[in-house]
């Protein structure tokens, strides 16, 4: 139980005292909302929570599907810094119980009487136990199905990189899976390729404010929705690159998804090939002032029809827009001021390539990005059957592309390839079309 004390916008959160165990104190900054002033300056949230984490031993339950289960080869337990203390009890879910004391792998092997789903309970584990493994090596249809309780307490562990990667039959994750791991900072690819995973709980990461990397965390999953507030406490996050790439069942993005991550730098490929996304919230990146790259962020999101005009208005440090909207065949127009605040942009390769329905290129689209020097394939089309009309901007004369910035001149091969409907198509240099 947590007891909250409020005093002048400061909250002190304490767990209910227990007779045994030890406590470690962490200062955590939580934020329901980050405020942005009219001049674009970011103001940090005022609420401060002082959270005390207490080791409270408990059972760890999970469900597997199959007829043979080998903890040592598929699901494992690790004790950082003191492997000689391996000790725990396994209730296999069919009435069998094994007491493991030491490194005897044979004790971690069990054969079930028939193929089915079995609930395994781990008890009596020593302090610092880590549930670990990759679960894609049992064959099609077998493996870890559900994780029913939080992972055991561990304040030493910081890296959960690719922890559950490839668990292709994983359907359910405990809502507070990481609540006992206060010092986690790396969740790269943690659930990548969990193809059966449809839903995740909004409180899943609320106890992990030190996480910096969420790279590919849910890439290639089967998610049908992203819950509101999922990353509300990820104030230290620096990368969300490819976080949801290739989730074909997603249809919407919560507008506040990244609102409390002011330190994020990499927003590349987040929704790459999310074919059924229907729209982009206008304020999606409002608080991400330090964002540096937007490469392939919405690549091949084929059902999106509009780009919000202020989508990048608060992201002045983005230098790379390569493939950002590539192959978004549903987009019917480009807002005129889309890049008005992106003065640091250097590259726009394939930014709108294969966007066959965008219509006209707005006058002055790149006028404030005078440092840009790469326009390769920016508007290239797969064929001459496209809706692009109007005038092509004279990017081949761009100031930053010439000495002393770029001795070879601007990079623009195939920039307007297939854009035969442009009024000045014949005036475009041959290597630019």
N, C-alpha and C positions, 0 to 999 in steps of 0.2 A: 504494500500500500504506500502511496505517496501523500505526504502532507505538505500543502503549499501555504507559505506565509507571504503575504503581500505587504510591501512597505515602499512607498514612493516609486512605483513601477519596477521594483526588484522582487523577484520570486526566489525563494529558497526551497528546493525540493528535496525531501528526505525520505528514504525508505524506512519502513517500520523496523525498529531494532529487533535483531535476532540473537539468541543466546550464543551461537557459535559463528565462526567465520571472521573475515577481516574486511575492512573497507578501504577503498581508494577514492580520493576526491578529484573530480574533474570540473573545471569551470567551462560551461557550455553557453554559447550565445544562440538563443532561439529568436526567430523572427516570423511573425505572421504576415508582415508586410514591410517592404523597404520603400522609403519615400524618395521621390526624385523631385528636385526643385525645378523651377521654371528655367533656370540656366543650365540644367542638365547635371548638376552636382548631386552625388549620391549621399544620402544621410543614413547612417546605420540605425538599426532598430535599437530601442532603448531597453527592452526587456532582457534581463540577465538571469539565467537559472544556474544555481549552484547545485549540481546533482551528485549525490553520494551513491556509489555502486557497491552493493554488498553481495558477497558470494553466498548464495542460498542454494544448497544442493537440491537437486530434484531429478526426476526421471526424464529421459530423453526418448521420445517415441517417434517412430516413422514406419511407413508401410512400403513393402516391396512386393513385386509381382514376379513369380517364377517358381522353380522347384528346387533350386540350389542357391545357396547364399554363402559367399566367401567374403568376410569382412576385410581380410588382408589384401585381396585382389581388387575389390570393387569399392567397398566402403571401409574406411580405415579410421583409426584413432591415433592421434599423435600427441606426445607430451613434450613440447619444446623445452630444451635444457635439462630434462631429467627423464630420459627414456627408460631408465632402470626401474621407474615407479609405475609401469603399466599395470593397471589393476581395475577391473570392472566386472559386472555381472550382466550376462545377456539372457533375456527372456525372449525366446525365439517366436513366440506366438502360437505354438502348437503343443504347449505343455512342457516343452524341453527348456532346461536352464543350464547355462554354462558359466562357470566362474573363471575368468581369465586373470592370471597373475604372472606377468612376465611376457617374453617375446615368442611364446610357442604359437606359431601360425595355425597349427592343426586345431587349436581350441577355438579358432575364429571361423571355422568351417562348419556348415550345417546343411543337411539335405532334408527336404520336406517330403511328407508322404505322397503328395500330389501337387500338381501345378495349381497355383492360386495366388490370392493376395494375403499377405501375412503381416501382422503388426508386431514389430520388434521394439522391445523396451530395454534401454541401457540404464542400469542403476549402479550405485555404489562406486562411481568413478572418482578418481583422485582429482584434486584441484588442478586446473589448467588443461583438462582434457579437450582435445580438438577433434570434432567430427569432420572427416576429410575424405575426398575422393572424387573420381570422375566415374560417371555411371552409364556410359554408353557402350560397355564392352560385354553385355550379357546377351546380345542378340535382339532382334526385332520383337518388340512387345514386352520385354522383360526389363526389370530394373526398379529404381526408386520411383514410387508413385506419389506419396504424400509425406510431408514433413509436418508433424502434428504439434511440436512444441519448440520453444526457443533452443538454440544451440547452447551448450554448457558455458558457464561463466569462464571468461578468459580475458584478463586485462593485459596480456603480453602480446597477443596476436594482433598484427597490423595489416596483414596481406591476405585477402581471400580471392586472389586472382584465379579466374577460371575454376572456382570451387565446385560448381555443379554443372559445368560446361558439358553439353552432350547428353544430359539426362532426358532423353527424348520421350519418356512416358511420364515425366513429372507433371502432375496436374494441380497440386495444391502446396502452398508454402505457408507456414505459420505466420500469422499477422505480425508477430513480434520476434521474428527469427533471430535478429541480431541484437536484441536488447541487452544481452549479457556480454557484449564485446565492445566496450566503450572506446577502444583505441584503434579501431579499424580505419585505415586511410586509403586502401586500394580495393576496389570491387570490380576491377577490369574483367569483363567477360564472365562474370560470376554465374549468370544463368543463360549464357549464349547457347543457342541451338536446343533449348527446351521447347520442342515443337508442340507439346501437348498443353503447355501452360497458357491458360486463357485469361485469368484474372490475378491481380496482385492487390494487396491491401494498402491503403493510403498511409498507414502507420509503419510500414515495413522498415523505413530507414530513420525514423524519428529519433532514435537514440544514438545516431552515428554522425554527429556534426563535424568530425575530423576527416571525413572521406574527401579525398581530392580527385580520385579517378573513378568515373562511372563509364569509362570507355567500353562500348559493346555490351553493356550489362544485360540487356534484354534483346540483343540482336538475334534475328532468325528464330523468334519465338512465335507462338500462336495467339498473342494478346488480342483481345477484342476491345479493350479500353485502357486508358491511362487514368488512374484515379486522381481527383483533385488533391493538391497538396502533397503529392508523392515525395517531392524533393524540398519540402518547405524548410527543413533544417540542414540542408547541405550548403552551408554558408562558405565552406572552404573549397568547394568543388572547382577544379580548373579545367576539366574536360568532360564533355558529354558526347564525344565523337562516336557516331554510329550506335548510340544508346538504344535505338529502336529500329535499326535498319532491317529491312526485309520482314516486317510484320504485316502481312497482307490483309489482316482482318481489322486493323485500326481504321476508324473513320473520323475521329476528332482529336484535337489537342487541347488540353486545358490551358487557358491563357496565362495562368500564373505558374506554369510548370517550372520555369527557371527564375522566377521573380526574386528568390532569396539566395541567388548564387552570383554575387557581384564580382567574384574573382575568376569566373570562368573565362578561358581563353579560346578553347577549341569547340566549335559548334558544327564541325564538319560531319556530313553523312548521317545526321541524327535520324532522319526519316527516309533515308535512301530506299527506293523501291517499296515504299508503303503505298501500294497501288490504289487503295480505296480511301485514302484521306480525302476529305471533302472540302476543307477550308483551312486557312492559316490565320490564327488570331492576330489582330493588329499589334497587341502589346506583348507578343511572345518574348521578344528580346529587349524590352524596355529597360530593364535593370542590369543588363550585361554590357556595361560600358567598356570593359577590357577585352571583349571578344576580338579575336585576331583573324580567324578564318571561318568561312561559310561554305567551304567546298562541298559540293554534292549534297547539301543539306536537304533539299526537296527533290532530288533527282528521281525522275520517273514516277512522281506522284500524279498519276494520270487523270484523276478526277477533280483536282483543284482547278478552279476556273478564274480566280482572282488573286492578285498579289496586293496586300495592303500597302498603301502609299507611304506609311510611316514605319514600315517593318524594320528598317535599318537606321532610323533617325537618331537613335541613341547609341550607335555603335561606330564611333569615328575611327577606331583603330583597325578595323577589318582591312586586311591587305589582299585577301584572295577570295574571289567569287567564282572560281572555276566550277562549272557544271551545276551551279546552285539550283537552277530551274531546268536543267537539261532534260529533255524528253517529257516535259509536263505538257502533254498534247492538249489538255483541256483549257489552258490559260488563253484568254481571248484579248488580253491587253497588258501593257506595261505602264505603270504609273509614271508620270513625267518626272517627279522629284524623288524617285526611288533611291538614287545614290547621291542625293544632294549634300549629305553630311559625311560622305565617305571619301574624304580628301586623301587618306592614306592608301587607298586602293591601288595596287600595282598590277593586278592580273584579273582579266575577265574571260579566260578561255572557256569556250563552250557554255557560257552562262545561260544562254537561251537556245542552245542548239536543239534541233528537232521539235521546237515549239511551233508546230505547223499552223496554229490558229491565232497567233498574237496580233495580227493586223499591222498597224503602223509602229514604227520606232519613234518614240517621242523626241521632239526637238530638244537638244541640250541634255540628253539623258546622262552623258558622261562629263558634262562641262566642269564639274567641281572635282573630278578625279584626274587632275592634270599630271599626276605622277604615273598613271597607268601606262604600261608599255607592252602588255600581252593581250592581244585580241584574237588569238587563234580560234577559229571555229565559233566565235561568239554567237553568231546568228545562223550558222550553217544548217541547211535543211537536207533531209534524206533524199529529196527529189524536188522537181520544180512545181509539184502540186502542193502549194502552201498559200496562206492568206496574207503574206507579208507584202505591204505596199508602202507608198510614200517615198521619202528620201533616205538614203543611207548616210549616216554621219561620216564625215571625212576623217575617220580614225587613222588613216595612213599618213596624215599630216600632224598627228598628235605631238605636242611640244616635248613631252618627257621621253618620247621614243628616239629622239635625235641627240647627237653629242651635246654636252658631255655625258648624258645619261646612258645612252645606248648607241655605241658606234655603228652597229649594224642596222639601225633604224627600227621602226616598230615591228613587232611580231604579229602578223595578221593573216597568215596563210589560211585560206578557205573561210575567212570571217563571214562572207556573204554567199557562200556556196549554195547554189540552188535558188537564190532569192531573185529570180528573174522578173518579179512583179515590181521591183523598186524602180521609181521614175528615173533615177540616175545610174541604173545598173551598168550601162555601157561605159560610164566614167570611172567605174571602180577598177583599180589596177588588177591585171590578170591574176596575179598570185593571191589576191584577196577574194577571189570568187571562183 
